[in-house]
Amino acid sequence: TMAGRQKIYKLVDQPGEALRDGIDILDFEAMENEDLSKTTPPAFESNDWILVDDSDKLIACVKELEDNRPTEIAFDLECYNKSKYTQVTCLIQLATNHGKEYVIDPLAPGVWESVNLLAPLFADPSIVKIGHSIGGLDVRSLHRDFGIFIVNAFDTYEASRCLRLPGHGLAKVCAYYGLPNCSVYEALKEEYQTTDWTRRPLTEPMIRYGRYDVHYLIRLRKLMMRDLAKAQLWERDKREVEAAQFRDSMAAMLRNFDEDEEIFMDAAESGEVTPSDDLSSYEDAMDEEPVDGIQDSKKRSLFDAADLRMNLELMQAIS
């Protein structure tokens, strides 16, 4: 529709609009030491995921997503390359910021024809879609096979390049951010990244691999946003506050010293002090509490979407 095109054009022209007021807020102090070390891996015995392998389950999946209104959806695709120029989507994995994961099997009877029910969610600019290297295959495949457009996306691969991380594959990015036992994920990637995804039935390791590819993306986005923006926002603000504190402290010290020197000279002329008293007076001035206002100087920690929009490196990870 024309309204949909206008939304897309606006985001292309102004990627900062992808950051949502009141939602995309970073507290750098609270997040300073956070990583993936406490994030649990995907579990099969939990109720936090579902295999969508028929049309009724897909309809229920879409309704659940629409009713719960997630603000972030992580996604990934597994495709089969018939040739260099021909691919087919064989698996779609979704994860929401509410902790629910969906493994959708487009090759199951009746599912392929219903996948486009997801289109409104992928086109909704108020929901951030998070993927890894989505420009290579995922975006093109969703549009080619199901007519799905993606509006407002965050690419953790592009973010890793902006951050100049030692590795840009998703498993290596997760390892960089402290994912425990990352060797399990790396072993799954080595075995299933190039497997024949048309093969059925889907095995448990295949599904586990698919879930790994979306399980950490929502958390990763927050951590990478923190690292992309902290140099320009958090650390700059910290340096400015520290400089202000040093400047104010020096000014207070000099004022105290000037006052003490004047008092000392008057007292010396009248014979009330000896020269040795000068040093103790100066030391007393140094030990005084900071003047009002200096101790209240505090590094700003909370930054909202309006602040984040000014960060050029962050904008490169948004599309």
C-alpha positions, 0 to 999 in steps of 0.5 A, spaced: 500 500 500 502 507 499 502 508 506 506 502 507 511 504 502 511 511 505 513 508 512 519 504 508 521 510 505 521 514 511 525 509 515 530 508 509 531 516 509 531 517 516 534 510 520 534 513 526 526 513 526 527 505 527 529 507 534 522 508 538 521 513 543 519 510 550 522 503 548 529 504 546 532 506 552 539 504 555 542 505 562 549 504 561 551 504 568 546 498 569 548 494 563 556 496 564 558 489 566 552 485 563 553 479 558 551 473 555 554 469 561 547 468 565 543 466 559 540 459 559 541 455 552 534 453 549 531 447 552 527 442 549 523 440 555 520 447 556 514 450 554 517 456 551 517 454 544 513 450 539 514 447 532 509 449 527 508 444 522 501 445 520 496 450 518 492 451 524 498 451 528 501 457 524 494 461 524 495 460 532 502 462 532 500 469 528 494 470 533 499 469 539 504 474 536 498 479 535 495 478 541 502 479 545 504 485 541 512 483 542 516 489 541 522 485 538 522 479 534 529 475 532 528 471 526 532 466 522 531 462 516 534 455 513 534 455 506 536 449 501 540 452 495 538 448 489 543 451 485 547 458 485 541 462 483 536 458 486 534 457 493 528 455 497 526 457 504 526 450 509 525 453 516 523 459 519 525 461 526 522 466 531 523 468 538 520 474 541 522 479 547 517 475 551 521 469 551 517 465 546 520 461 540 517 458 534 520 453 529 516 454 523 516 448 517 514 451 511 515 444 507 509 441 512 503 440 509 499 447 508 504 451 511 507 454 505 501 457 503 500 461 510 506 463 512 504 470 509 500 471 515 506 473 518 507 479 513 504 485 517 508 483 523 514 483 519 512 490 516 510 493 523 515 499 524 514 499 531 517 491 532 524 491 531 526 485 527 533 482 529 537 478 525 544 476 523 547 478 516 540 478 514 542 482 507 545 476 504 539 471 504 534 472 509 530 478 507 531 476 499 528 469 501 522 472 505 520 477 500 521 472 494 517 466 497 512 469 501 512 476 499 514 479 506 517 485 507 522 487 513 521 494 516 525 496 522 531 491 522 537 490 527 543 486 524 548 483 529 553 482 523 553 489 521 554 491 528 559 486 529 563 489 523 562 496 526 565 494 533 571 491 529 570 484 533 575 479 532 569 474 529 563 476 525 559 469 525 554 469 530 557 463 534 563 467 535 559 474 536 556 470 542 563 467 544 565 474 545 559 476 549 561 471 554 556 465 552 558 459 556 559 452 553 559 456 546 563 450 543 556 446 543 553 452 538 559 452 534 559 444 533 552 445 531 553 450 526 559 446 523 554 440 522 548 443 520 550 450 517 550 447 510 546 441 511 540 439 506 534 442 510 529 439 505 530 433 509 524 430 513 523 429 519 526 434 522 531 431 527 532 434 534 539 437 533 536 440 527 531 444 531 536 445 536 541 449 531 535 453 528 533 455 535 540 457 537 540 462 531 535 466 534 535 464 542 540 470 543 539 475 538 534 479 542 539 480 548 545 481 543 542 487 540 541 490 547 549 489 548 551 491 542 547 497 542 550 499 548 557 498 546 556 502 539 553 508 543 557 508 549 564 511 546 559 517 544 554 518 549 556 514 556 564 515 555 564 522 553 559 524 558 563 520 563 569 524 561 566 531 561 563 530 568 570 528 570 573 534 567 568 538 571 569 535 577 577 536 577 575 543 574 571 545 580 575 542 585 581 546 583 577 552 583 575 550 590 582 549 592 585 555 590 579 559 593 581 556 599 588 557 599 587 565 597 583 566 603 588 562 607 594 566 605 590 572 606 588 570 613 595 568 614 599 574 612 594 578 616 596 574 622 603 574 621 604 581 621 600 581 628 605 575 630 599 571 631 602 565 627 609 562 626 611 560 619 610 553 620 603 554 621 602 556 613 603 548 611 598 546 616 593 551 614 594 549 606 593 542 608 586 543 612 584 547 606 585 540 602 582 536 607 575 540 606 569 537 603 568 539 596 563 545 595 556 545 594 554 542 587 561 538 586 559 532 590 553 532 586 556 532 579 554 525 577 555 521 570 549 521 566 547 514 565 540 513 562 539 515 554 533 515 550 532 514 543 533 521 541 540 521 544 541 514 540 539 517 534 545 521 534 550 515 534 552 514 527 555 507 528 549 505 531 545 507 525 549 502 520 546 496 524 539 499 523 536 498 516 
